[in-house]
Amino acid sequence: MSYLAAKAAHLRLGLRGEKLAAKLLRAKNYVILCRNYQVRSGEIDLVARDGGNLVFVEIKTRRATTRSRPAEGLSARQKKRIYHAAQSYLRRIGNPAAVYRFDLIEIILSRFGIREIRHWENNFSKPA
């Protein structure tokens, strides 16, 4: 498989994971505010509201054939980038004092659908 084909497959997998994660959050009565918020310092997959809390959601999707857990793909560097993007988002909405948290949704897909989906609320806080 060529590099471009592999990259396209990876992007399709990520997009599928984002759609499934948004569906899960809506089923839990979250309100999706923004998808793929990007700034120079980082990106947030989903921004949602859970009651009065803002939730910055990172989504990790893997195929069932992969041996590692999706959450293992969330590095300290990536957490830092997500945190900085969240700070940018808060400044943009003019409410830096808002209550917020960082959640992780990990999704494992089989050939025929979802094998496993986990929502880890408050998965990480401000990185060191």
C-alpha atoms as one frame of an Amber mdcrd trajectory, in Angstrom:
protein
   0.000   0.000   0.000   1.379   3.392  -0.919   1.938   6.149   1.612  -0.957
   8.212   0.238  -3.343   5.256   0.311  -2.319   4.431   3.887  -2.786   8.054
   4.946  -6.223   8.190   3.302  -7.261   4.973   5.094  -6.014   6.400   8.408
  -8.018   9.606   7.876 -11.167   7.631   7.008 -10.737   5.559  10.170 -10.356
   8.723  12.253 -13.421  10.325  10.686 -15.471   7.199  11.371 -14.297   7.251
  14.988 -15.238  10.917  15.356 -18.749  10.255  14.044 -19.203   7.325  16.440
 -17.872   9.346  19.374 -20.232  12.247  18.603 -23.139   9.792  18.426 -22.153
   8.323  21.814 -21.931  11.763  23.418 -25.294  12.850  22.001 -26.824   9.656
  23.434 -25.446  10.772  26.823 -27.160  14.171  26.331 -23.969  16.092  25.568
 -24.240  18.963  23.113 -21.569  18.957  20.389 -20.290  22.521  20.017 -17.386
  22.097  17.625 -15.560  19.425  15.642 -11.880  19.495  14.755 -11.015  22.825
  16.348  -7.549  23.649  15.013  -5.014  26.247  15.965  -1.295  26.404  15.338
  -0.535  24.905  18.732  -2.854  21.888  18.427  -6.214  20.371  17.630  -9.266
  19.221  19.557 -11.353  16.449  18.012 -14.632  17.459  19.678 -15.736  20.248
  21.970 -18.948  19.431  23.803 -21.083  20.650  26.661 -22.054  18.288  29.472
 -24.513  20.270  31.542 -22.582  23.369  32.589 -19.146  21.903  31.794 -17.137
  22.298  28.626 -15.588  19.030  27.539 -12.579  18.774  25.235 -12.639  15.299
  23.748  -9.763  13.387  22.192 -10.780  10.386  20.119  -8.488   7.441  19.489
  -9.685   4.852  16.995  -7.958   1.601  16.120  -8.783  -1.510  14.189  -9.260
  -4.728  16.158  -6.186  -6.164  14.435  -3.952  -3.693  16.290  -2.477  -5.096
  19.488  -2.231  -1.856  21.477  -5.081  -0.016  23.179  -6.134   3.171  21.405
  -5.445   5.191  24.569  -1.765   4.240  24.320  -1.580   6.567  21.330  -2.201
   9.630  23.512   1.259  10.926  24.342   2.284  13.586  26.856   3.206  15.842
  23.932  -0.242  15.421  22.405  -1.939  16.162  25.744   0.060  19.381  25.916
  -1.024  20.356  22.391  -4.673  19.604  23.226  -4.400  21.683  26.398  -2.988
  24.669  24.486  -5.706  24.358  21.845  -8.311  24.281  24.635  -6.856  27.464
  26.131  -7.137  29.082  22.696 -10.750  27.938  22.395 -11.588  29.368  25.823
 -10.026  32.711  24.889 -11.937  32.701  21.604 -15.292  32.282  23.343 -14.400
  34.969  25.875 -14.830  32.736  28.903 -11.459  31.611  30.293 -13.088  30.977
  33.711 -15.393  28.225  32.380 -15.379  24.825  34.104 -13.857  22.320  31.697
 -12.316  18.886  31.499 -10.486  16.622  29.061 -12.133  13.343  28.085 -10.871
  10.470  25.976 -12.981   8.193  23.847 -11.286   5.072  22.579 -12.874   3.024
  19.856 -11.881  -0.392  18.556 -13.470  -1.334  15.250 -13.821  -4.807  13.867
 -14.440  -5.618  10.263 -18.193  -5.555  10.887 -18.607  -2.649  13.291 -17.755
  -1.494  16.777 -15.958  -4.056  18.898 -15.500  -1.734  21.853 -16.093   1.898
  22.742 -15.002   3.485  26.039 -15.540   6.994  27.321 -12.993   8.101  29.909
 -14.268  11.248  31.584 -11.668  13.622  32.986  -8.916  11.496  31.457  -6.185
  14.060  31.942  -5.691  17.554  33.293  -3.209  20.322  32.674   0.032  18.683
  31.510   3.230  19.340  33.432
